[in-house]
Amino acid sequence: MKKKIVKTLAVTTALTIAAASMVGCGNSGTADSNADNKASGDTQAAASDSKDAKDITGTVTMAGSTSMEKLANSLKEAFGAKYPGISVTAEFTGSSAGIESLEAGSVDIGNSSRELSDDEKSQGIVENVVAIDGIAVITDTANDVTKISSDDLAKVYTGEITNWKELGGQDEAIVVVGREAASGTRGAFEELLDIKDKCKYANELDSTGAVLAKVASTPGSIGYISLDVLDDSVSALAIDDVEATEDNIVAGKYKLSRPFVMATKGEISEQSEAVQTFFDYIQSDEGQEVIKKAGLILPQ
């Protein structure tokens, strides 16, 4: 993932630097005086930052990937606590729908759980990668198959393998579950396995949560979900003998991983003050912690 989120200069940064540059500029002749001046300057800078955060107003609107719902809501909550004057709203309509809303100018940010297409980029849409996610391949917990090769996984989804006994499991039909055509998760999954437009689904569902629930309750089923929502209601298969973990994704060992993109129409520096402040927060230490707590991986 070579693309990284573009860092923009926060409004608060200039004020903080200005306040900090005043510290120790007098002609005090003692170390105590310098220390007092520094402490005073730090206090003033902190007060200035706090005031700026409260004074900034505006709106940030997002739409797109259902896989990014947990991340978007976590950022919305943490950001809102620090910047109460900025209203952040998010709708979860699918990656392609989110990019279409962005192109139409109805939202500020299009959330996409896949890389942008060349056609989308040609429309002036900028790909801002904020996190990396793994795609977990899941089965119901009664299934005794624990691993699968990427080749066999592709054959399951294209209908060439239809029974778990062909994979060393029980004599049970495989129920192939996936996402709807506009899903970023589906697009990334199919592209990573080179099976785009070749899949034969028994169920095509419109959200990550729906896939999780369907597989958990359906014997013989298989599905794919965002790694950050994986729980013990299902079992995750190792792919090519590699488990779906953050360490394996960072090391480049796990095959199924994809970017979480917060796309903008034009560069971040061209956006409103509120949107720029939102991206500054994402790139801050505090924002990065929110991303990690959501179970995601920071872009390298």
DACORSUL-V330000 format. One record per pair of residues at least 6 apart in sequence whose C-alpha atoms are under 7 Angstrom apart, sorted by the first residue. I is the first residue (numbers start at 0). J is the second residue. D is the distance in whole Angstrom. If there is no record, write none. Layout:
# DACORSUL-V330000
i->I j->J d->D
i->I j->J d->D
This chain:
# DACORSUL-V330000
i->2 j->128 d->6
i->3 j->127 d->6
i->3 j->128 d->5
i->3 j->298 d->6
i->4 j->127 d->4
i->4 j->128 d->5
i->4 j->129 d->6
i->5 j->127 d->7
i->5 j->267 d->7
i->6 j->279 d->7
i->7 j->267 d->7
i->7 j->268 d->6
i->7 j->275 d->7
i->7 j->279 d->6
i->9 j->276 d->6
i->9 j->279 d->6
i->11 j->48 d->6
i->11 j->51 d->6
i->15 j->44 d->5
i->15 j->48 d->7
i->18 j->40 d->6
i->18 j->43 d->7
i->18 j->44 d->6
i->19 j->40 d->6
i->19 j->41 d->7
i->19 j->44 d->7
i->22 j->36 d->6
i->22 j->37 d->5
i->22 j->40 d->5
i->23 j->33 d->6
i->23 j->36 d->6
i->23 j->37 d->6
i->27 j->33 d->7
i->52 j->81 d->7
i->52 j->82 d->5
i->53 j->82 d->6
i->53 j->83 d->6
i->53 j->84 d->6
i->54 j->84 d->7
i->55 j->84 d->6
i->55 j->85 d->7
i->56 j->84 d->4
i->56 j->85 d->5
i->56 j->273 d->7
i->57 j->84 d->7
i->57 j->85 d->5
i->57 j->86 d->6
i->57 j->273 d->5
i->58 j->85 d->5
i->58 j->86 d->5
i->58 j->87 d->6
i->58 j->273 d->6
i->59 j->86 d->6
i->59 j->87 d->5
i->59 j->88 d->6
i->59 j->107 d->6
i->59 j->273 d->6
i->59 j->274 d->6
i->60 j->87 d->6
i->60 j->88 d->5
i->60 j->89 d->6
i->60 j->106 d->5
i->60 j->107 d->5
i->60 j->108 d->6
i->61 j->88 d->6
i->61 j->89 d->5
i->61 j->90 d->6
i->61 j->106 d->6
i->61 j->107 d->6
i->61 j->108 d->5
i->61 j->109 d->6
i->61 j->110 d->7
i->62 j->89 d->5
i->62 j->90 d->5
i->62 j->91 d->6
i->62 j->92 d->6
i->62 j->97 d->5
i->62 j->106 d->7
i->62 j->108 d->7
i->62 j->109 d->5
i->62 j->110 d->6
i->63 j->90 d->6
i->63 j->91 d->5
i->63 j->92 d->5
i->63 j->93 d->5
i->63 j->94 d->5
i->63 j->96 d->6
i->63 j->97 d->4
i->63 j->98 d->7
i->63 j->109 d->6
i->63 j->110 d->4
i->63 j->111 d->6
i->64 j->91 d->6
i->64 j->92 d->6
i->64 j->93 d->4
i->64 j->94 d->4
i->64 j->97 d->7
i->64 j->110 d->5
i->64 j->111 d->5
i->64 j->112 d->6
i->64 j->183 d->7
i->65 j->91 d->5
i->65 j->92 d->6
i->65 j->93 d->6
i->65 j->206 d->6
i->65 j->207 d->6
i->66 j->112 d->7
i->66 j->207 d->6
i->66 j->225 d->6
i->67 j->112 d->7
i->68 j->91 d->7
i->69 j->293 d->7
i->70 j->290 d->7
i->70 j->293 d->6
i->73 j->289 d->7
i->74 j->289 d->7
i->75 j->87 d->6
i->79 j->85 d->7
i->85 j->273 d->7
i->93 j->181 d->6
i->93 j->182 d->5
i->93 j->183 d->7
i->94 j->110 d->6
i->94 j->111 d->4
i->94 j->112 d->6
i->94 j->181 d->7
i->94 j->182 d->6
i->94 j->183 d->5
i->95 j->181 d->6
i->95 j->182 d->7
i->97 j->109 d->5
i->97 j->110 d->6
i->97 j->111 d->7
i->98 j->109 d->5
i->100 j->106 d->6
i->101 j->107 d->6
i->101 j->108 d->6
i->101 j->109 d->5
i->101 j->264 d->7
i->102 j->264 d->7
i->107 j->263 d->6
i->108 j->261 d->6
i->108 j->262 d->5
i->108 j->263 d->5
i->109 j->261 d->6
i->109 j->262 d->5
i->109 j->263 d->7
i->110 j->260 d->6
i->110 j->261 d->5
i->110 j->262 d->6
i->111 j->183 d->6
i->111 j->259 d->6
i->111 j->260 d->5
i->111 j->261 d->6
i->112 j->183 d->5
i->112 j->184 d->6
i->112 j->257 d->7
i->112 j->258 d->6
i->112 j->259 d->5
i->112 j->260 d->6
i->113 j->183 d->5
i->113 j->184 d->7
i->113 j->186 d->7
i->113 j->187 d->6
i->113 j->257 d->6
i->113 j->258 d->6
i->113 j->259 d->7
i->114 j->258 d->7
i->115 j->126 d->7
i->123 j->264 d->6
i->123 j->265 d->6
i->124 j->262 d->6
i->124 j->263 d->6
i->124 j->264 d->5
i->124 j->265 d->6
i->125 j->262 d->5
i->125 j->263 d->5
i->125 j->264 d->6
i->125 j->265 d->6
i->125 j->266 d->6
i->126 j->260 d->6
i->126 j->261 d->7
i->126 j->262 d->5
i->127 j->260 d->5
i->127 j->261 d->5
i->127 j->262 d->5
i->128 j->258 d->6
i->128 j->259 d->6
i->128 j->260 d->4
i->128 j->261 d->6
i->129 j->259 d->6
i->129 j->260 d->6
i->129 j->261 d->7
i->129 j->298 d->7
i->130 j->258 d->6
i->130 j->259 d->5
i->130 j->295 d->6
i->130 j->296 d->6
i->130 j->297 d->5
i->130 j->298 d->5
i->131 j->257 d->6
i->131 j->258 d->5
i->131 j->259 d->6
i->131 j->295 d->6
i->131 j->296 d->5
i->131 j->297 d->6
i->131 j->298 d->6
i->132 j->225 d->7
i->132 j->226 d->6
i->132 j->256 d->6
i->132 j->257 d->5
i->132 j->258 d->6
i->132 j->259 d->7
i->132 j->295 d->6
i->132 j->296 d->6
i->133 j->225 d->6
i->133 j->226 d->5
i->133 j->243 d->7
i->133 j->248 d->7
i->133 j->255 d->6
i->133 j->256 d->4
i->133 j->257 d->6
i->134 j->223 d->6
i->134 j->224 d->6
i->134 j->225 d->5
i->134 j->226 d->5
i->134 j->255 d->5
i->134 j->256 d->6
i->135 j->223 d->6
i->135 j->224 d->5
i->135 j->225 d->6
i->135 j->226 d->5
i->135 j->235 d->6
i->135 j->243 d->6
i->136 j->222 d->6
i->136 j->223 d->4
i->136 j->224 d->7
i->136 j->235 d->6
i->136 j->236 d->6
i->137 j->221 d->6
i->137 j->222 d->5
i->137 j->223 d->6
i->137 j->233 d->6
i->137 j->234 d->5
i->137 j->235 d->4
i->137 j->236 d->6
i->138 j->214 d->6
i->138 j->220 d->6
i->138 j->221 d->5
i->138 j->222 d->7
i->138 j->233 d->6
i->138 j->234 d->5
i->138 j->235 d->7
i->139 j->214 d->6
i->139 j->215 d->5
i->139 j->216 d->7
i->139 j->217 d->7
i->139 j->218 d->6
i->139 j->219 d->7
i->139 j->220 d->6
i->139 j->233 d->5
i->139 j->234 d->6
i->140 j->232 d->7
i->140 j->233 d->5
i->140 j->234 d->5
i->142 j->219 d->7
i->143 j->168 d->6
i->144 j->167 d->7
i->144 j->168 d->6
i->145 j->236 d->5
i->145 j->237 d->6
i->146 j->236 d->5
i->146 j->237 d->4
i->146 j->238 d->6
i->146 j->240 d->6
i->147 j->236 d->7
i->147 j->237 d->6
i->147 j->238 d->5
i->147 j->239 d->6
i->148 j->238 d->5
i->148 j->239 d->4
i->149 j->238 d->6
i->149 j->239 d->6
i->153 j->192 d->6
i->153 j->194 d->7
i->154 j->160 d->5
i->155 j->161 d->6
i->156 j->175 d->7
i->156 j->198 d->5
i->156 j->199 d->6
i->157 j->197 d->6
i->157 j->198 d->4
i->157 j->199 d->5
i->158 j->199 d->6
i->161 j->172 d->6
i->161 j->173 d->5
i->162 j->170 d->6
i->162 j->171 d->6
i->162 j->172 d->4
i->162 j->173 d->5
i->163 j->169 d->6
i->163 j->170 d->6
i->163 j->171 d->6
i->163 j->172 d->6
i->163 j->173 d->6
i->164 j->170 d->5
i->164 j->171 d->7
i->171 j->219 d->6
i->172 j->219 d->6
i->173 j->219 d->5
i->173 j->220 d->6
i->174 j->201 d->6
i->174 j->219 d->6
i->174 j->220 d->4
i->174 j->221 d->6
i->175 j->200 d->5
i->175 j->201 d->5
i->175 j->202 d->7
i->175 j->220 d->6
i->175 j->221 d->5
i->175 j->222 d->6
i->176 j->200 d->6
i->176 j->201 d->6
i->176 j->202 d->5
i->176 j->203 d->6
i->176 j->210 d->7
i->176 j->220 d->7
i->176 j->221 d->6
i->176 j->222 d->5
i->177 j->185 d->7
i->177 j->200 d->7
i->177 j->202 d->6
i->177 j->203 d->5
i->177 j->204 d->6
i->177 j->210 d->7
i->177 j->222 d->6
i->177 j->223 d->6
i->178 j->185 d->6
i->178 j->203 d->5
i->178 j->204 d->5
i->178 j->205 d->6
i->178 j->206 d->7
i->179 j->203 d->5
i->179 j->204 d->5
i->179 j->205 d->5
i->187 j->257 d->7
i->188 j->255 d->7
i->189 j->195 d->5
i->191 j->255 d->7
i->204 j->210 d->6
i->207 j->224 d->6
i->210 j->222 d->7
i->210 j->224 d->7
i->211 j->224 d->7
i->214 j->220 d->5
i->214 j->221 d->6
i->214 j->222 d->6
i->215 j->232 d->6
i->215 j->233 d->5
i->227 j->293 d->7
i->227 j->294 d->5
i->227 j->295 d->6
i->237 j->243 d->6
i->241 j->252 d->7
i->241 j->253 d->6
i->243 j->253 d->6
i->245 j->296 d->7
i->247 j->253 d->6
i->248 j->256 d->7
i->267 j->275 d->6
i->268 j->275 d->7
i->280 j->286 d->5
i->281 j->287 d->6
